[in-house]
Structures are given as structure tokens and as C-alpha cells.
């Protein structure tokens, strides 16, 4: 899940940049689906780890904290993937311009 969300964010970021947007616009656009998912958690659907822990007899606060950890890991991986890929793109772009 974490890798898939990161790759999805990178794809959206590069698509936005390809259409003429700046890097900041690309990252902002790439994070929209991830942030929107955080907005509706618990209202629209009950996430898997939360329900599983509740059914196993865990206290609700423990289940909620475990679910929040997973959700914030997904957000952090999406943002980190965008930033790292942007830095790598800039690095390889500068390396190619020096050889010419």
C-alpha cells in the first residue's frame, strides 16, 4: 500500500509538471488524493486495521492509534516519494547538462 501510494503520487506530480506546472504545483496536486482520504476516514468507511483490532478485542483507542500510524505512514511515503523523485530528476538533469 505504501509503495503503491508513493508511485501514484509521483505519477500525478510528473503529469502536472509535464503540462507546464511548477514543482510545488505538482507536489500539491499529487497530495490531494492522499489528504482527501484522511478527511473521510471513519466517516465514510472503517479502515481494515481498526475493525480487525476491535473484533480481536483490542481497546478502541489502541486500534485508532494503530490506524492513524498506518495512515500517516502512507501520507509520509507519498510526500517523500515526490520529493526524492524531484531531487533525483534535478540531479540527473544537471548531470546531463554538464556532459554536453
N, CA, C and O atoms as a GROMACS GRO file, in nm:
protein
  400
    1UNK      N    1   0.081  -0.119   0.000
    1UNK     CA    2   0.000   0.000   0.000
    1UNK      C    3   0.086   0.126   0.000
    1UNK      O    4   0.057   0.223  -0.070
    2UNK      N    5   0.191   0.123   0.079
    2UNK     CA    6   0.275   0.242   0.091
    2UNK      C    7   0.348   0.269  -0.040
    2UNK      O    8   0.353   0.384  -0.085
    3UNK      N    9   0.404   0.166  -0.101
    3UNK     CA   10   0.475   0.184  -0.228
    3UNK      C   11   0.380   0.226  -0.339
    3UNK      O   12   0.413   0.311  -0.422
    4UNK      N   13   0.262   0.166  -0.342
    4UNK     CA   14   0.165   0.200  -0.447
    4UNK      C   15   0.118   0.344  -0.435
    4UNK      O   16   0.106   0.412  -0.536
    5UNK      N   17   0.092   0.391  -0.315
    5UNK     CA   18   0.052   0.530  -0.298
    5UNK      C   19   0.164   0.626  -0.333
    5UNK      O   20   0.138   0.732  -0.390
    6UNK      N   21   0.287   0.590  -0.301
    6UNK     CA   22   0.401   0.673  -0.338
    6UNK      C   23   0.417   0.684  -0.488
    6UNK      O   24   0.440   0.792  -0.541
    7UNK      N   25   0.404   0.572  -0.558
    7UNK     CA   26   0.418   0.574  -0.704
    7UNK      C   27   0.302   0.649  -0.769
    7UNK      O   28   0.321   0.718  -0.870
    8UNK      N   29   0.183   0.636  -0.713
    8UNK     CA   30   0.069   0.711  -0.765
    8UNK      C   31   0.092   0.861  -0.751
    8UNK      O   32   0.065   0.937  -0.844
    9UNK      N   33   0.143   0.904  -0.636
    9UNK     CA   34   0.170   1.046  -0.614
    9UNK      C   35   0.277   1.097  -0.710
    9UNK      O   36   0.265   1.207  -0.764
   10UNK      N   37   0.382   1.018  -0.732
   10UNK     CA   38   0.489   1.059  -0.823
   10UNK      C   39   0.435   1.072  -0.965
   10UNK      O   40   0.470   1.165  -1.038
   11UNK      N   41   0.350   0.979  -1.004
   11UNK     CA   42   0.292   0.984  -1.138
   11UNK      C   43   0.207   1.109  -1.157
   11UNK      O   44   0.215   1.175  -1.261
   12UNK      N   45   0.126   1.142  -1.057
   12UNK     CA   46   0.042   1.263  -1.066
   12UNK      C   47   0.130   1.388  -1.069
   12UNK      O   48   0.103   1.482  -1.143
   13UNK      N   49   0.236   1.388  -0.987
   13UNK     CA   50   0.325   1.505  -0.982
   13UNK      C   51   0.392   1.528  -1.117
   13UNK      O   52   0.394   1.641  -1.167
   14UNK      N   53   0.446   1.422  -1.177
   14UNK     CA   54   0.514   1.439  -1.305
   14UNK      C   55   0.417   1.475  -1.416
   14UNK      O   56   0.452   1.550  -1.508
   15UNK      N   57   0.295   1.424  -1.410
   15UNK     CA   58   0.195   1.459  -1.511
   15UNK      C   59   0.161   1.607  -1.503
   15UNK      O   60   0.145   1.673  -1.606
   16UNK      N   61   0.150   1.659  -1.383
   16UNK     CA   62   0.121   1.801  -1.364
   16UNK      C   63   0.239   1.887  -1.411
   16UNK      O   64   0.219   1.990  -1.474
   17UNK      N   65   0.360   1.843  -1.381
   17UNK     CA   66   0.478   1.918  -1.423
   17UNK      C   67   0.494   1.913  -1.575
   17UNK      O   68   0.540   2.010  -1.637
   18UNK      N   69   0.457   1.800  -1.635
   18UNK     CA   70   0.469   1.787  -1.780
   18UNK      C   71   0.375   1.882  -1.853
   18UNK      O   72   0.404   1.928  -1.964
   19UNK      N   73   0.262   1.911  -1.789
   19UNK     CA   74   0.165   2.002  -1.853
   19UNK      C   75   0.199   2.148  -1.829
   19UNK      O   76   0.120   2.237  -1.861
   20UNK      N   77   0.317   2.175  -1.773
   20UNK     CA   78   0.363   2.312  -1.760
   20UNK      C   79   0.359   2.368  -1.620
   20UNK      O   80   0.390   2.485  -1.600
   21UNK      N   81   0.322   2.287  -1.521
   21UNK     CA   82   0.317   2.335  -1.384
   21UNK      C   83   0.454   2.335  -1.318
   21UNK      O   84   0.547   2.270  -1.366
   22UNK      N   85   0.465   2.406  -1.210
   22UNK     CA   86   0.589   2.409  -1.133
   22UNK      C   87   0.596   2.288  -1.041
   22UNK      O   88   0.499   2.214  -1.026
   23UNK      N   89   0.712   2.267  -0.980
   23UNK     CA   90   0.731   2.153  -0.892
   23UNK      C   91   0.637   2.161  -0.771
   23UNK      O   92   0.580   2.060  -0.730
   24UNK      N   93   0.622   2.279  -0.715
   24UNK     CA   94   0.532   2.294  -0.600
   24UNK      C   95   0.388   2.263  -0.635
   24UNK      O   96   0.316   2.202  -0.556
   25UNK      N   97   0.345   2.305  -0.755
   25UNK     CA   98   0.210   2.273  -0.801
   25UNK      C   99   0.194   2.123  -0.819
   25UNK      O  100   0.089   2.067  -0.788
   26UNK      N  101   0.297   2.059  -0.870
   26UNK     CA  102   0.291   1.915  -0.892
   26UNK      C  103   0.280   1.838  -0.761
   26UNK      O  104   0.201   1.744  -0.750
   27UNK      N  105   0.358   1.878  -0.663
   27UNK     CA  106   0.353   1.809  -0.533
   27UNK      C  107   0.218   1.836  -0.467
   27UNK      O  108   0.158   1.744  -0.410
   28UNK      N  109   0.170   1.958  -0.474
   28UNK     CA  110   0.040   1.991  -0.414
   28UNK      C  111  -0.071   1.909  -0.478
   28UNK      O  112  -0.158   1.856  -0.408
   29UNK      N  113  -0.069   1.897  -0.610
   29UNK     CA  114  -0.170   1.819  -0.680
   29UNK      C  115  -0.157   1.671  -0.648
   29UNK      O  116  -0.258   1.601  -0.635
   30UNK      N  117  -0.036   1.623  -0.636
   30UNK     CA  118  -0.014   1.481  -0.607
   30UNK      C  119  -0.062   1.442  -0.468
   30UNK      O  120  -0.100   1.327  -0.446
   31UNK      N  121  -0.060   1.536  -0.375
   31UNK     CA  122  -0.101   1.504  -0.238
   31UNK      C  123  -0.252   1.515  -0.216
   31UNK      O  124  -0.301   1.475  -0.111
   32UNK      N  125  -0.327   1.568  -0.312
   32UNK     CA  126  -0.471   1.585  -0.295
   32UNK      C  127  -0.543   1.453  -0.266
   32UNK      O  128  -0.621   1.449  -0.171
   33UNK      N  129  -0.522   1.346  -0.344
   33UNK     CA  130  -0.595   1.222  -0.314
   33UNK      C  131  -0.562   1.165  -0.176
   33UNK      O  132  -0.649   1.111  -0.108
   34UNK      N  133  -0.438   1.175  -0.135
   34UNK     CA  134  -0.397   1.122  -0.006
   34UNK      C  135  -0.460   1.201   0.109
   34UNK      O  136  -0.508   1.142   0.206
   35UNK      N  137  -0.458   1.332   0.098
   35UNK     CA  138  -0.516   1.416   0.203
   35UNK      C  139  -0.669   1.400   0.207
   35UNK      O  140  -0.729   1.400   0.314
   36UNK      N  141  -0.731   1.386   0.090
   36UNK     CA  142  -0.876   1.363   0.088
   36UNK      C  143  -0.913   1.232   0.155
   36UNK      O  144  -1.018   1.222   0.218
   37UNK      N  145  -0.829   1.132   0.142
   37UNK     CA  146  -0.854   1.004   0.210
   37UNK      C  147  -0.851   1.024   0.361
   37UNK      O  148  -0.932   0.966   0.432
   38UNK      N  149  -0.759   1.105   0.410
   38UNK     CA  150  -0.753   1.132   0.554
   38UNK      C  151  -0.877   1.205   0.605
   38UNK      O  152  -0.918   1.187   0.719
   39UNK      N  153  -0.935   1.288   0.520
   39UNK     CA  154  -1.051   1.366   0.562
   39UNK      C  155  -1.172   1.279   0.592
   39UNK      O  156  -1.252   1.312   0.681
   40UNK      N  157  -1.188   1.169   0.521
   40UNK     CA  158  -1.310   1.090   0.534
   40UNK      C  159  -1.293   0.959   0.611
   40UNK      O  160  -1.389   0.884   0.625
   41UNK      N  161  -1.175   0.931   0.661
   41UNK     CA  162  -1.155   0.807   0.735
   41UNK      C  163  -1.241   0.810   0.860
   41UNK      O  164  -1.238   0.906   0.937
   42UNK      N  165  -1.316   0.705   0.880
   42UNK     CA  166  -1.404   0.696   0.995
   42UNK      C  167  -1.543   0.748   0.967
   42UNK      O  168  -1.638   0.708   1.035
   43UNK      N  169  -1.559   0.835   0.868
   43UNK     CA  170  -1.691   0.886   0.833
   43UNK      C  171  -1.755   0.803   0.722
   43UNK      O  172  -1.872   0.766   0.729
   44UNK      N  173  -1.677   0.775   0.621
   44UNK     CA  174  -1.729   0.704   0.505
   44UNK      C  175  -1.703   0.553   0.516
   44UNK      O  176  -1.790   0.472   0.485
   45UNK      N  177  -1.585   0.518   0.559
   45UNK     CA  178  -1.551   0.376   0.573
   45UNK      C  179  -1.469   0.355   0.699
   45UNK      O  180  -1.401   0.445   0.746
   46UNK      N  181  -1.477   0.236   0.750
   46UNK     CA  182  -1.396   0.198   0.866
   46UNK      C  183  -1.275   0.121   0.814
   46UNK      O  184  -1.291   0.015   0.753
   47UNK      N  185  -1.157   0.171   0.835
   47UNK     CA  186  -1.036   0.107   0.782
   47UNK      C  187  -1.014  -0.033   0.840
   47UNK      O  188  -1.060  -0.065   0.949
   48UNK      N  189  -0.942  -0.114   0.764
   48UNK     CA  190  -0.923  -0.254   0.796
   48UNK      C  191  -0.857  -0.283   0.929
   48UNK      O  192  -0.906  -0.366   1.005
   49UNK      N  193  -0.746  -0.216   0.959
   49UNK     CA  194  -0.674  -0.247   1.082
   49UNK      C  195  -0.758  -0.209   1.205
   49UNK      O  196  -0.751  -0.277   1.307
   50UNK      N  197  -0.835  -0.103   1.194
   50UNK     CA  198  -0.920  -0.060   1.305
   50UNK      C  199  -1.026  -0.166   1.336
   50UNK      O  200  -1.041  -0.206   1.451
   51UNK      N  201  -1.098  -0.209   1.234
   51UNK     CA  202  -1.203  -0.309   1.253
   51UNK      C  203  -1.144  -0.441   1.300
   51UNK      O  204  -1.200  -0.506   1.388
   52UNK      N  205  -1.032  -0.481   1.243
   52UNK     CA  206  -0.969  -0.606   1.282
   52UNK      C  207  -0.927  -0.606   1.429
   52UNK      O  208  -0.946  -0.706   1.499
   53UNK      N  209  -0.870  -0.497   1.474
   53UNK     CA  210  -0.827  -0.491   1.614
   53UNK      C  211  -0.946  -0.486   1.709
   53UNK      O  212  -0.942  -0.545   1.817
   54UNK      N  213  -1.052  -0.417   1.670
   54UNK     CA  214  -1.172  -0.412   1.754
   54UNK      C  215  -1.234  -0.552   1.765
   54UNK      O  216  -1.272  -0.594   1.874
   55UNK      N  217  -1.244  -0.622   1.652
   55UNK     CA  218  -1.301  -0.757   1.655
   55UNK      C  219  -1.214  -0.854   1.734
   55UNK      O  220  -1.265  -0.952   1.788
   56UNK      N  221  -1.086  -0.827   1.741
   56UNK     CA  222  -0.995  -0.913   1.818
   56UNK      C  223  -0.997  -0.881   1.966
   56UNK      O  224  -0.936  -0.952   2.046
   57UNK      N  225  -1.067  -0.774   2.005
   57UNK     CA  226  -1.080  -0.742   2.146
   57UNK      C  227  -0.989  -0.632   2.196
   57UNK      O  228  -0.976  -0.613   2.317
   58UNK      N  229  -0.926  -0.561   2.107
   58UNK     CA  230  -0.836  -0.453   2.147
   58UNK      C  231  -0.917  -0.331   2.189
   58UNK      O  232  -1.028  -0.310   2.139
   59UNK      N  233  -0.864  -0.250   2.279
   59UNK     CA  234  -0.935  -0.126   2.316
   59UNK      C  235  -0.946  -0.032   2.195
   59UNK      O  236  -0.856  -0.028   2.111
   60UNK      N  237  -1.055   0.043   2.186
   60UNK     CA  238  -1.075   0.131   2.070
   60UNK      C  239  -0.965   0.235   2.050
   60UNK      O  240  -0.928   0.263   1.935
   61UNK      N  241  -0.911   0.291   2.156
   61UNK     CA  242  -0.804   0.391   2.140
   61UNK      C  243  -0.676   0.329   2.084
   61UNK      O  244  -0.606   0.393   2.005
   62UNK      N  245  -0.648   0.207   2.123
   62UNK     CA  246  -0.531   0.138   2.068
   62UNK      C  247  -0.550   0.110   1.919
   62UNK      O  248  -0.458   0.129   1.839
   63UNK      N  249  -0.670   0.067   1.883
   63UNK     CA  250  -0.700   0.040   1.742
   63UNK      C  251  -0.694   0.169   1.660
   63UNK      O  252  -0.642   0.170   1.549
   64UNK      N  253  -0.748   0.277   1.716
   64UNK     CA  254  -0.746   0.406   1.643
   64UNK      C  255  -0.603   0.457   1.627
   64UNK      O  256  -0.568   0.509   1.522
   65UNK      N  257  -0.521   0.442   1.730
   65UNK     CA  258  -0.382   0.490   1.718
   65UNK      C  259  -0.304   0.408   1.617
   65UNK      O  260  -0.221   0.462   1.544
   66UNK      N  261  -0.328   0.277   1.611
   66UNK     CA  262  -0.261   0.194   1.510
   66UNK      C  263  -0.304   0.234   1.370
   66UNK      O  264  -0.221   0.240   1.278
   67UNK      N  265  -0.432   0.263   1.353
   67UNK     CA  266  -0.481   0.306   1.221
   67UNK      C  267  -0.422   0.440   1.181
   67UNK      O  268  -0.387   0.460   1.065
   68UNK      N  269  -0.411   0.532   1.275
   68UNK     CA  270  -0.352   0.662   1.244
   68UNK      C  271  -0.205   0.649   1.205
   68UNK      O  272  -0.158   0.720   1.116
   69UNK      N  273  -0.134   0.559   1.270
   69UNK     CA  274   0.006   0.537   1.234
   69UNK      C  275   0.017   0.492   1.089
   69UNK      O  276   0.101   0.542   1.014
   70UNK      N  277  -0.068   0.399   1.049
   70UNK     CA  278  -0.065   0.349   0.911
   70UNK      C  279  -0.101   0.460   0.813
   70UNK      O  280  -0.036   0.475   0.710
   71UNK      N  281  -0.203   0.538   0.845
   71UNK     CA  282  -0.243   0.646   0.754
   71UNK      C  283  -0.135   0.752   0.739
   71UNK      O  284  -0.110   0.800   0.629
   72UNK      N  285  -0.072   0.788   0.849
   72UNK     CA  286   0.035   0.888   0.840
   72UNK      C  287   0.159   0.832   0.772
   72UNK      O  288   0.235   0.908   0.711
   73UNK      N  289   0.182   0.702   0.781
   73UNK     CA  290   0.292   0.642   0.704
   73UNK      C  291   0.265   0.654   0.555
   73UNK      O  292   0.357   0.678   0.477
   74UNK      N  293   0.139   0.637   0.515
   74UNK     CA  294   0.104   0.649   0.374
   74UNK      C  295   0.124   0.792   0.326
   74UNK      O  296   0.179   0.814   0.217
   75UNK      N  297   0.081   0.889   0.406
   75UNK     CA  298   0.099   1.030   0.369
   75UNK      C  299   0.248   1.064   0.359
   75UNK      O  300   0.291   1.129   0.264
   76UNK      N  301   0.325   1.020   0.458
   76UNK     CA  302   0.469   1.049   0.458
   76UNK      C  303   0.538   0.984   0.339
   76UNK      O  304   0.628   1.044   0.280
   77UNK      N  305   0.499   0.862   0.304
   77UNK     CA  306   0.564   0.796   0.190
   77UNK      C  307   0.529   0.866   0.059
   77UNK      O  308   0.613   0.876  -0.030
   78UNK      N  309   0.406   0.914   0.046
   78UNK     CA  310   0.369   0.986  -0.076
   78UNK      C  311   0.449   1.114  -0.091
   78UNK      O  312   0.503   1.143  -0.198
   79UNK      N  313   0.457   1.190   0.016
   79UNK     CA  314   0.533   1.315   0.011
   79UNK      C  315   0.682   1.289  -0.010
   79UNK      O  316   0.746   1.358  -0.090
   80UNK      N  317   0.736   1.192   0.060
   80UNK     CA  318   0.878   1.159   0.046
   80UNK      C  319   0.909   1.110  -0.095
   80UNK      O  320   1.013   1.144  -0.151
   81UNK      N  321   0.821   1.030  -0.153
   81UNK     CA  322   0.841   0.981  -0.289
   81UNK      C  323   0.846   1.096  -0.388
   81UNK      O  324   0.930   1.098  -0.478
   82UNK      N  325   0.756   1.192  -0.371
   82UNK     CA  326   0.755   1.308  -0.462
   82UNK      C  327   0.883   1.390  -0.449
   82UNK      O  328   0.943   1.428  -0.549
   83UNK      N  329   0.923   1.416  -0.327
   83UNK     CA  330   1.042   1.499  -0.305
   83UNK      C  331   1.168   1.429  -0.355
   83UNK      O  332   1.252   1.491  -0.421
   84UNK      N  333   1.183   1.301  -0.324
   84UNK     CA  334   1.303   1.227  -0.367
   84UNK      C  335   1.308   1.218  -0.519
   84UNK      O  336   1.414   1.236  -0.578
   85UNK      N  337   1.195   1.189  -0.583
   85UNK     CA  338   1.197   1.179  -0.730
   85UNK      C  339   1.225   1.314  -0.794
   85UNK      O  340   1.292   1.320  -0.897
   86UNK      N  341   1.175   1.421  -0.734
   86UNK     CA  342   1.204   1.554  -0.786
   86UNK      C  343   1.352   1.588  -0.772
   86UNK      O  344   1.412   1.642  -0.864
   87UNK      N  345   1.411   1.556  -0.658
   87UNK     CA  346   1.554   1.580  -0.638
   87UNK      C  347   1.639   1.496  -0.732
   87UNK      O  348   1.739   1.544  -0.786
   88UNK      N  349   1.598   1.370  -0.753
   88UNK     CA  350   1.672   1.286  -0.846
   88UNK      C  351   1.661   1.339  -0.989
   88UNK      O  352   1.759   1.337  -1.064
   89UNK      N  353   1.543   1.385  -1.026
   89UNK     CA  354   1.524   1.441  -1.160
   89UNK      C  355   1.614   1.563  -1.180
   89UNK      O  356   1.678   1.576  -1.284
   90UNK      N  357   1.619   1.651  -1.080
   90UNK     CA  358   1.706   1.768  -1.090
   90UNK      C  359   1.852   1.729  -1.095
   90UNK      O  360   1.930   1.789  -1.169
   91UNK      N  361   1.891   1.629  -1.016
   91UNK     CA  362   2.031   1.584  -1.015
   91UNK      C  363   2.071   1.528  -1.150
   91UNK      O  364   2.177   1.564  -1.203
   92UNK      N  365   1.989   1.441  -1.209
   92UNK     CA  366   2.023   1.381  -1.337
   92UNK      C  367   2.014   1.483  -1.450
   92UNK      O  368   2.087   1.471  -1.548
   93UNK      N  369   1.927   1.581  -1.437
   93UNK     CA  370   1.918   1.687  -1.538
   93UNK      C  371   2.046   1.770  -1.538
   93UNK      O  372   2.097   1.805  -1.644
   94UNK      N  373   2.098   1.803  -1.419
   94UNK     CA  374   2.222   1.880  -1.411
   94UNK      C  375   2.341   1.797  -1.457
   94UNK      O  376   2.432   1.849  -1.522
   95UNK      N  377   2.340   1.666  -1.425
   95UNK     CA  378   2.450   1.580  -1.469
   95UNK      C  379   2.453   1.570  -1.620
   95UNK      O  380   2.561   1.569  -1.679
   96UNK      N  381   2.338   1.562  -1.684
   96UNK     CA  382   2.334   1.554  -1.830
   96UNK      C  383   2.371   1.684  -1.895
   96UNK      O  384   2.429   1.683  -2.004
   97UNK      N  385   2.342   1.797  -1.833
   97UNK     CA  386   2.377   1.925  -1.895
   97UNK      C  387   2.526   1.952  -1.885
   97UNK      O  388   2.580   2.025  -1.968
   98UNK      N  389   2.595   1.895  -1.786
   98UNK     CA  390   2.740   1.916  -1.775
   98UNK      C  391   2.817   1.836  -1.880
   98UNK      O  392   2.926   1.877  -1.920
   99UNK      N  393   2.762   1.726  -1.926
   99UNK     CA  394   2.835   1.643  -2.023
   99UNK      C  395   2.823   1.698  -2.164
   99UNK      O  396   2.898   1.658  -2.253
  100UNK      N  397   2.730   1.789  -2.184
  100UNK     CA  398   2.711   1.840  -2.321
  100UNK      C  399   2.795   1.960  -2.348
  100UNK      O  400   2.791   2.015  -2.458
   0.00000   0.00000   0.00000
